[in-house]
C-alpha cells in the first residue's frame, strides 16, 4: 500500500523577526490523516513554524505548499478558508464569554450559518460532550483540559483539513504529562475518583480530546508542537526535532529513542 500524499509541505522556510533569523531553512511534511509532532527546546522556532504556516509570519525565503497549492502569499483568513485550523499556545479562548459564545464567534467569523452551523455544532458536541453540558459557563472557569477541548472544538467548527496545535499540554504539571501513556489506556473509562488530582484529570482530558479527534476525523491531519516526549510517543505517527531554527532529525515516532532525545531535545 502506498503512503498517503503530503498535505502540507514546508520547504527551506526562512523567517526573520525584528531583524533576527528565527527559521533557517525548515523543511518538513505532514501527510494526509497523520499526526506529526514538531519537537524541540524553548526558543528553537517551533511556534514560529506554525505561525508561518498560518500566515501570521511572512516567509523571507522558501515555500509552503498546502493541498497541492503554494499558500505562501495567502492571508491568514484565506488559509483558514482553505482548510488550515489553528489552536495557538495559551488556547486563546475568550475567558469572559460563555462556551456557547466562544463557539458562535467562530461560526460568525467564518460566515457559517443555518443548517451548516447546526451540523458543525452537533459534530463538536458529539466529539466533546462536556462542552454541551457547560454551554452557559464562562470559558475562564473551565479546567485547562476543558479549555483545550473548547479551543480545539472552535477550530474544528470550520472543518479544517489540517489542525495546527501549539503546546496543548501547556500549564499541566510535567510529572503528570509523563504519566499520560498510562492514562491513555484508561480513556474509555476515565478516572473520576476524587483521589486523582485535577492536573491528572486535565492531562487525560487533553489527550482524550486529541485521540477523539483522530478517531472520528480520520482524514484530518495534525501538526503538533510539543515538548513532552511521552505525550508525543503516545499520540504521534512521526516526529521532527528542531534546534536553532532548523530541523535536525525526523522519522517515525518509533525512532524517537532515548538516545535521540538526549542528543536533540534535552537541555
C-alpha positions in Angstrom: 0.0 0.0 0.0 1.4 3.4 -1.0 1.9 6.1 1.6 -0.6 8.9 1.9 0.3 12.0 -0.1 1.7 15.1 1.7 -1.0 17.5 2.6 1.4 20.2 3.9 5.0 20.7 2.8 7.3 23.3 4.2 10.4 23.7 2.0 13.6 25.6 3.1 11.5 28.1 5.1 13.2 31.1 6.5 11.6 33.7 8.8 13.0 36.9 10.3 11.6 38.6 13.3 12.8 42.1 14.2 16.0 41.6 12.2 16.8 38.2 13.7 16.8 35.0 11.7 14.4 32.6 13.5 13.8 29.9 10.9 16.8 28.8 9.0 15.6 26.5 6.2 12.9 24.5 7.9 11.8 21.5 5.8 9.1 19.1 6.8 5.9 17.5 5.6 2.6 16.3 7.0 0.8 13.6 5.1 -3.0 13.1 4.8 -4.5 11.7 8.0 -1.4 11.6 10.2 -0.3 13.4 13.3 3.3 14.8 13.2 5.0 16.1 16.4 7.3 19.1 16.0 9.6 19.0 19.0 12.5 21.0 20.5 13.7 23.1 23.3 12.2 26.5 24.1 13.1 29.2 21.5 14.1 27.0 18.6 11.4 28.1 16.3 8.5 25.7 16.7 5.8 28.2 17.3 7.2 30.4 14.5 6.9 27.5 12.1 3.2 27.1 12.9 2.6 30.9 12.6 4.4 30.8 9.2 2.0 28.0 8.1 -0.9 30.0 9.3 0.2 33.2 7.6 1.0 35.1 10.7 4.7 35.3 10.0 5.8 36.1 6.4 8.5 33.9 4.8 11.8 35.5 3.9 12.6 32.5 1.7 11.3 29.1 1.0 7.8 27.8 0.2 4.7 26.4 1.9 2.5 24.1 -0.1 -0.9 23.0 1.2 -3.3 20.6 -0.6 -1.2 20.9 -3.7 -1.1 24.8 -3.8 1.5 27.3 -2.8 -0.1 29.3 0.0 2.9 31.4 1.0 1.3 34.5 -0.4 -2.2 34.0 1.1 -3.5 35.8 4.1 -4.3 34.0 7.4 -8.0 34.3 6.6 -7.6 32.8 3.2 -5.5 29.9 4.7 -8.2 29.3 7.2 -10.8 29.1 4.5 -8.6 26.7 2.5 -8.7 24.3 5.4 -5.9 25.3 7.9 -7.1 25.3 11.5 -5.0 26.8 14.3 -5.1 26.4 18.1 -2.4 28.7 19.4 -0.3 28.4 22.5 -2.3 29.5 25.5 -5.6 28.4 23.8 -6.6 32.0 23.1 -10.2 31.5 24.1 -12.3 34.4 25.4 -12.4 33.8 29.2 -15.2 36.3 29.9 -17.5 34.8 27.3 -19.5 31.6 27.7 -18.6 28.3 26.0 -21.5 28.9 23.6 -20.4 32.4 22.8 -16.9 31.3 22.2 -18.1 28.7 19.7 -20.6 31.0 18.0 -17.9 33.7 17.4 -16.0 31.2 15.3 -19.1 30.5 13.3 -19.7 34.2 12.7 -16.1 35.0 11.8 -16.1 32.2 9.2 -19.6 33.0 8.0 -21.0 29.6 8.8 -24.8 29.9 9.1 -28.1 27.9 9.2 -28.0 24.2 8.9 -24.3 24.2 8.3 -23.7 25.9 11.6 -26.1 23.5 13.4 -24.4 20.5 11.9 -20.9 21.8 12.8 -22.0 22.4 16.4 -23.6 18.9 16.7 -20.4 17.4 15.4 -18.2 19.1 18.1 -20.8 18.3 20.8 -20.5 14.6 19.8 -16.8 14.9 20.0 -16.7 16.8 23.3 -20.0 16.2 25.2 -18.7 18.2 28.2 -18.9 21.4 26.1 -22.6 21.0 25.5 -23.0 20.5 29.3 -21.0 23.6 30.0 -22.5 25.9 27.3 -23.6 28.6 29.9 -20.2 28.6 31.7 -17.6 31.3 31.2 -14.5 30.0 29.4 -12.3 31.3 32.1 -13.7 29.0 34.8 -13.1 25.8 32.8 -10.2 23.5 33.7 -7.1 23.6 31.5 -8.1 20.4 29.7 -11.7 21.7 29.2 -10.3 24.9 27.8 -8.2 22.9 25.4 -11.2 21.0 24.2 -13.0 24.3 23.7 -10.1 25.7 21.7 -9.9 22.5 19.5 -13.7 22.5 19.1 -13.7 26.1 17.9 -11.1 25.3 15.3 -12.9 22.2 14.2 -16.1 24.2 13.5 -14.5 25.3 10.3 -13.9 21.6 9.3 -10.2 22.0 8.5 -8.1 19.6 6.6 -5.2 20.2 8.9 -5.1 21.3 12.6 -2.1 23.1 14.0 -1.8 22.6 17.7 0.7 24.6 19.7 1.7 23.2 23.1 -1.7 21.7 24.1 -0.2 20.5 27.4 1.0 23.9 28.5 0.2 24.6 32.1 -0.1 20.9 33.0 2.5 19.6 35.6 5.4 17.9 33.8 5.2 14.9 36.2 1.6 14.4 35.2 2.4 14.7 31.4 4.9 11.8 31.9 2.0 9.6 33.1 -0.2 10.2 30.0 1.0 7.0 28.4 -0.7 5.1 31.3 -3.7 7.4 31.3 -4.3 6.6 27.6 -5.1 3.0 28.4 -7.9 4.2 30.6 -9.5 6.7 28.4 -12.6 4.7 27.7 -13.3 4.7 31.4 -11.7 7.9 32.5 -10.8 8.2 36.2 -13.3 10.1 38.3 -12.1 9.3 41.8 -11.7 12.3 44.0 -8.3 10.9 44.9 -6.9 11.7 41.5 -5.8 15.4 41.4 -7.0 18.0 39.0 -3.8 18.1 37.0 -4.1 14.4 36.1 -7.7 14.8 35.0 -6.7 17.7 32.8 -4.0 15.7 31.2 -6.5 13.0 30.5 -8.9 15.5 29.0 -6.3 16.9 26.7 -5.1 13.6 25.5 -8.7 12.3 25.1 -9.5 15.4 23.0 -6.7 14.7 20.6 -7.4 10.9 20.4 -11.1 11.5 19.9 -10.4 13.9 17.0 -8.1 11.4 15.4 -10.6 8.6 15.8 -13.6 10.5 14.4 -11.9 12.7 11.8 -9.8 10.0 10.1 -8.9 12.4 7.2 -7.7 15.1 9.5 -4.0 15.8 9.6 -2.4 17.4 12.8 0.8 19.2 13.2 1.5 19.2 16.9 4.1 21.4 18.6 5.0 19.7 21.9 7.9 19.3 24.3 6.8 16.4 26.4 8.3 13.2 24.9 5.9 10.7 26.4 3.0 12.7 25.2 4.4 12.7 21.6 5.1 9.0 21.8 1.5 8.3 22.8 -0.2 10.3 20.1 2.1 10.9 17.1 2.8 8.9 13.9 6.1 10.8 13.1 8.2 13.4 14.6 10.7 16.2 13.7 13.1 17.8 16.2 14.3 21.4 15.8 17.3 23.3 17.0 18.3 26.9 16.3 15.7 27.4 13.7 16.2 24.2 11.7 15.1 20.6 11.6 17.8 18.4 12.9 16.2 14.9 12.7 12.9 13.3 11.9 11.3 9.9 11.3 8.6 7.5 12.6 7.7 8.0 16.2 9.2 4.6 16.9 12.6 6.1 16.2 12.2 8.7 18.9 14.6 6.8 21.1 16.1 7.9 24.4 19.4 8.4 22.6 17.7 10.8 20.1 16.0 12.6 23.0 19.3 13.1 24.8 21.1 14.4 21.7 18.4 16.6 20.1 15.9 17.5 22.8 17.4 17.7 26.3 18.8 21.0 27.5 
